[in-house]
Amino acid sequence: MVVDRKEEKKVAVTLRLTTEENEILNRIKEKYNISKSDATGILIKKYAKEEYGAF
């Protein structure tokens, strides 16, 4: 069985967070056992989908 995966080119992004925003990401990280980077990506995709209809 061959799985065809689409290669995605990723770009590095730097975010400056307030202490409160960082704490929220820490809570998400602990609750769902995912990295802050993954949590941020998920939140960006969720917002884009809600705001623009598709991502």
TAVEN-V532516 format. One record per residue. RES is the residue in one letter. PHI is phi as a letter, one per 40 degrees, with the letter a starting at -180 (999 if undefined). PSI is psi in radians with two decimals (NA if undefined). Layout:
# TAVEN-V532516
((RES,PHI,PSI) (RES,PHI,PSI))
This chain:
# TAVEN-V532516
((M,999,2.27) (V,b,2.23) (V,b,2.13) (D,c,1.97) (R,b,2.37) (K,c,2.21) (E,c,2.24) (E,b,2.33) (K,c,2.13) (K,b,2.58) (V,b,2.40) (A,c,2.41) (V,b,2.42) (T,b,2.27) (L,b,2.46) (R,b,2.02) (L,b,2.59) (T,c,2.93) (T,d,-0.71) (E,c,-0.77) (E,c,-0.70) (N,c,-0.70) (E,c,-0.68) (I,c,-0.77) (L,c,-0.64) (N,c,-0.71) (R,c,-0.73) (I,c,-0.76) (K,d,-0.81) (E,c,-0.74) (K,c,-0.76) (Y,b,-0.03) (N,f,0.81) (I,b,2.78) (S,c,2.79) (K,c,-0.63) (S,c,-0.82) (D,c,-0.72) (A,c,-0.76) (T,c,-0.77) (G,c,-0.74) (I,c,-0.76) (L,c,-0.68) (I,c,-0.79) (K,c,-0.71) (K,c,-0.81) (Y,c,-0.80) (A,c,-0.72) (K,c,-0.76) (E,c,-0.72) (E,c,-0.67) (Y,b,0.00) (G,g,-0.35) (A,a,2.78) (F,b,NA))
